[in-house]
């Protein structure tokens, strides 16, 4: 029996040591273009889903009426489109360089199958190690709910909200015209 317990302790110690060496030796993929670690996506998704299911609000304090969806579209274009994109527009350079890739919320089903409470939780709290920031310090609760309702109803938006999403998103990098060549002497 002592040998069995000793074997379990040795195996556990070897596992911890192996994980330590894997991370400390620089073998772990850290670049956004690197291949995901084994089980990384599955474990991250499992943890996120468990957390969201416990904490996401179940009631929506505002209605999904046109004024809220239009307001949500304005907020989305200003804060979200740079990563998540808008319909019929190519992905931005920022989104192309992210890992994991940010979900495109206006192509296919997007997150229309997620409850507004789930989207609200993700907008308010962000998602660790994904590039998704928490907006609970920069947006009001109403603004976060407006965006949550927008993405939950992305497949059935009023024309006014769709028009806002179709406009060119704000420029995120300086254009070349702002730079001048140094004078050659």
PyMOL commands that set and color helices and strands:
alter all, ss='L'
color gray80, all
select helices_A, chain A and resi 2-24+40-55+66-79+81-84+93-96+116-125+141-152+154-156+159-166+176-178
alter helices_A, ss='H'
color red, helices_A
deselect
rebuild
show_as cartoon
